[in-house]
Amino acid sequence: MMNRMTLMLASAAVLAISGCNWVELEEGAVSVRVASLSQVEQCKQLGRVTVSVVDSVAGVSRSDQKVGSELETLGRNSAAEMDGDTIVAVSKIIDGEQVFNVYRCK
């Protein structure tokens, strides 16, 4: 009985952790926008960043939406550090990793 209860509590903890958002948008990245390639034709490309987050916790996959949101936030944070104001995803999310081009459009 005790082992089953311990297993249930541990499972609940892993599920709760897997839904957490661990990445915060930095102050300088608030104005960085997410765009498509067609929206940055007149912009200057500053570079490319590869960002990654944990996509599973203790073997439990985190939600695609949470992982995508955190990757986008990291991309925006990285763009702000490069003096960029826009990012464009140039890869799909693979194993918690995604590539963004960084642009200055203003």
Backbone bond lengths (Angstrom), bond angles and torsions (degrees), N, CA, C in turn:
res aa  C-N    CA-C-N  psi(-1)  N-CA   C-N-CA  omega(-1)  CA-C   N-CA-C  phi
1 M - - - 1.455 - - 1.526 110.78 -
2 M 1.332 116.72 -44.23 1.462 120.46 -178.50 1.531 110.62 -65.92
3 N 1.326 117.91 -41.30 1.456 121.04 179.76 1.517 111.46 -62.88
4 R 1.321 116.47 -39.57 1.463 120.67 179.40 1.529 110.39 -65.98
5 M 1.319 117.18 -41.67 1.464 121.81 179.06 1.528 110.05 -65.22
6 T 1.326 117.34 -42.47 1.462 121.48 178.18 1.522 110.03 -61.91
7 L 1.321 117.48 -43.17 1.459 122.02 179.04 1.528 110.87 -62.99
8 M 1.304 117.32 -41.42 1.472 121.13 179.46 1.523 110.60 -65.43
9 L 1.327 117.74 -42.19 1.466 120.71 178.81 1.524 111.24 -66.48
10 A 1.316 116.99 -40.80 1.465 120.52 178.51 1.525 110.46 -64.60
11 S 1.320 116.96 -40.91 1.466 121.05 178.09 1.515 111.24 -63.31
12 A 1.316 116.85 -42.36 1.465 121.22 178.52 1.522 110.98 -63.56
13 A 1.317 116.88 -39.11 1.470 120.65 179.16 1.523 111.06 -65.34
14 V 1.327 117.48 -43.29 1.468 120.91 178.79 1.523 110.52 -62.73
15 L 1.323 117.10 -43.42 1.461 120.35 179.29 1.523 111.36 -64.15
16 A 1.311 117.53 -38.14 1.470 120.72 178.70 1.519 110.64 -66.73
17 I 1.326 116.57 -42.98 1.462 120.96 179.67 1.525 110.60 -65.93
18 S 1.332 117.51 -38.41 1.461 120.23 -176.25 1.520 111.98 -65.41
19 G 1.318 118.73 -18.70 1.453 122.14 178.71 1.513 113.74 -93.44
20 C 1.313 117.52 -3.95 1.464 121.30 -176.38 1.524 111.41 -73.08
21 N 1.324 114.39 150.80 1.458 121.24 174.33 1.520 106.62 -103.01
22 W 1.338 117.22 116.31 1.456 121.54 -174.15 1.513 113.50 -102.01
23 V 1.320 118.06 -1.91 1.456 121.73 -174.94 1.527 109.36 -115.34
24 E 1.337 115.30 130.36 1.466 119.59 179.57 1.519 110.03 -112.42
25 L 1.323 115.48 143.62 1.458 121.47 176.38 1.517 108.92 -73.26
26 E 1.330 115.84 125.06 1.457 120.34 179.72 1.518 109.99 -76.12
27 E 1.316 115.73 155.27 1.465 121.77 -175.44 1.530 112.06 -53.07
28 G 1.319 118.05 -44.96 1.451 121.44 -177.73 1.515 114.43 -69.86
29 A 1.322 117.39 -14.03 1.462 121.60 -176.63 1.525 113.24 -95.44
30 V 1.314 116.67 -2.98 1.468 120.33 -177.35 1.524 111.50 -57.71
31 S 1.332 117.50 -36.89 1.461 120.70 -176.95 1.532 113.52 -89.65
32 V 1.327 118.56 -1.25 1.461 121.27 178.14 1.531 107.83 -76.10
33 R 1.341 115.21 127.37 1.466 119.15 -178.44 1.517 111.05 -104.06
34 V 1.317 114.64 159.16 1.457 122.11 176.52 1.522 106.17 -103.49
35 A 1.337 116.93 127.63 1.458 121.00 -175.32 1.529 110.32 -132.73
36 S 1.329 114.85 177.06 1.461 121.51 173.53 1.526 108.13 -103.02
37 L 1.311 116.79 166.23 1.468 120.78 -179.80 1.526 112.21 -57.38
38 S 1.323 117.39 -37.82 1.468 119.83 -178.76 1.530 112.26 -67.58
39 Q 1.317 117.26 -18.69 1.463 120.96 -178.68 1.528 112.91 -89.11
40 V 1.320 118.07 -5.19 1.464 120.12 -176.85 1.527 112.91 -117.99
41 E 1.319 116.62 19.05 1.470 120.42 -177.60 1.525 112.42 -60.02
42 Q 1.318 118.22 -32.81 1.456 122.05 -178.22 1.529 112.58 -96.41
43 C 1.312 117.68 9.24 1.458 122.66 -176.04 1.526 111.04 -99.03
44 K 1.314 115.96 162.02 1.459 122.19 176.56 1.528 108.93 -96.40
45 Q 1.322 116.87 123.70 1.466 120.05 177.02 1.521 108.77 -77.85
46 L 1.330 115.38 127.46 1.462 121.40 -179.01 1.519 112.95 -96.36
47 G 1.308 116.04 -22.72 1.455 119.00 -177.97 1.509 111.76 160.81
48 R 1.311 114.08 -164.77 1.465 121.83 -177.10 1.521 107.83 -137.78
49 V 1.325 116.50 140.84 1.466 121.14 177.04 1.521 109.63 -127.55
50 T 1.310 114.77 144.49 1.454 121.56 173.18 1.513 106.90 -114.15
51 V 1.322 115.88 123.25 1.461 120.61 -177.93 1.524 109.02 -120.05
52 S 1.327 116.31 154.80 1.459 119.34 -179.53 1.521 111.08 -148.69
53 V 1.321 113.96 152.58 1.464 122.68 175.97 1.523 108.30 -138.94
54 V 1.301 115.44 167.59 1.460 121.10 175.51 1.518 107.96 -71.98
55 D 1.345 116.92 125.53 1.459 119.40 -179.26 1.521 113.41 -103.12
56 S 1.346 116.19 -2.11 1.461 119.63 173.42 1.526 109.15 -151.88
57 V 1.317 114.85 149.78 1.461 121.22 179.53 1.518 107.35 -125.37
58 A 1.319 116.12 120.00 1.470 122.42 179.95 1.526 111.20 51.89
59 G 1.334 115.84 40.74 1.460 120.74 177.62 1.512 115.03 83.30
60 V 1.332 117.65 -1.52 1.464 121.22 179.29 1.526 108.06 -101.23
61 S 1.327 116.42 121.24 1.464 120.87 -179.91 1.518 110.82 -67.17
62 R 1.336 114.81 137.51 1.465 120.24 174.34 1.519 107.83 -81.68
63 S 1.308 116.85 158.49 1.456 121.44 -178.14 1.530 110.52 -62.25
64 D 1.335 115.74 138.74 1.466 121.20 178.18 1.525 110.48 -57.53
65 Q 1.316 116.33 -36.90 1.469 120.98 -179.77 1.534 110.96 -64.81
66 K 1.329 117.64 -43.94 1.472 121.16 178.87 1.525 110.57 -64.54
67 V 1.326 116.39 -46.87 1.458 120.53 -179.19 1.526 109.63 -61.37
68 G 1.320 117.55 -45.89 1.463 121.65 179.15 1.514 112.60 -61.25
69 S 1.322 116.04 -42.07 1.462 121.03 179.13 1.524 111.15 -63.78
70 E 1.320 116.78 -43.03 1.466 120.60 179.67 1.528 111.25 -66.86
71 L 1.325 117.54 -39.63 1.462 120.47 177.77 1.526 110.78 -63.46
72 E 1.318 116.22 -42.37 1.462 120.64 177.43 1.526 110.85 -61.45
73 T 1.317 116.63 -42.35 1.472 121.00 178.02 1.521 110.51 -62.19
74 L 1.330 117.37 -44.81 1.462 120.31 177.66 1.531 111.19 -63.13
75 G 1.322 116.77 -37.71 1.458 120.64 176.63 1.518 111.68 -62.80
76 R 1.316 116.31 -43.32 1.469 121.00 177.79 1.526 110.85 -64.71
77 N 1.336 117.25 -42.57 1.469 120.79 177.45 1.524 110.40 -60.37
78 S 1.327 117.22 -43.99 1.462 121.28 179.62 1.525 111.17 -64.15
79 A 1.323 117.23 -40.52 1.472 120.85 179.13 1.521 110.61 -61.47
80 A 1.317 116.92 -41.86 1.469 120.66 179.69 1.534 110.11 -61.82
81 E 1.321 117.28 -38.65 1.464 121.13 178.60 1.530 111.41 -65.60
82 M 1.331 117.28 -24.86 1.462 122.70 -179.54 1.533 111.79 -95.77
83 D 1.315 117.20 6.41 1.463 122.52 -175.80 1.520 112.63 68.32
84 G 1.309 116.46 24.71 1.459 121.19 177.39 1.518 110.66 -90.42
85 D 1.329 115.80 161.68 1.468 119.66 178.48 1.529 112.42 -125.85
86 T 1.341 116.40 0.91 1.463 120.48 -176.88 1.521 109.46 -149.33
87 I 1.347 116.04 143.10 1.463 120.67 172.93 1.520 109.32 -126.51
88 V 1.329 114.65 152.55 1.456 121.99 175.37 1.528 107.16 -133.79
89 A 1.319 116.33 124.96 1.471 120.00 176.03 1.521 108.47 -68.57
90 V 1.326 117.05 128.73 1.460 121.05 -179.94 1.528 111.88 -117.81
91 S 1.323 115.75 7.95 1.461 120.06 174.04 1.522 108.72 -144.80
92 K 1.299 114.51 163.00 1.454 120.20 171.23 1.526 107.80 -79.68
93 I 1.309 116.03 167.11 1.458 120.89 175.54 1.521 108.21 -80.00
94 I 1.332 115.55 122.27 1.461 120.89 178.92 1.527 108.00 -130.08
95 D 1.322 115.68 117.60 1.471 122.03 178.90 1.524 111.82 52.46
96 G 1.344 116.68 42.54 1.460 120.77 176.73 1.509 114.54 76.94
97 E 1.331 117.75 17.08 1.463 121.57 -177.77 1.528 109.94 -127.84
98 Q 1.350 116.28 144.17 1.452 121.37 178.43 1.534 109.96 -149.38
99 V 1.320 115.63 150.19 1.467 122.28 -179.14 1.534 108.85 -109.98
100 F 1.333 115.46 135.84 1.460 122.46 177.57 1.523 109.54 -126.98
101 N 1.338 117.00 141.15 1.450 121.86 166.29 1.517 106.86 -86.84
102 V 1.342 115.90 144.32 1.461 121.94 -179.59 1.530 107.70 -113.15
103 Y 1.338 115.93 134.17 1.458 122.36 -176.48 1.529 110.88 -129.86
104 R 1.332 114.44 157.36 1.458 121.63 167.30 1.520 105.45 -116.77
105 C 1.322 115.71 117.09 1.457 121.32 -175.37 1.517 113.09 -109.47
106 K 1.304 119.36 -14.31 1.462 121.97 -176.81 1.495 111.35 -101.66
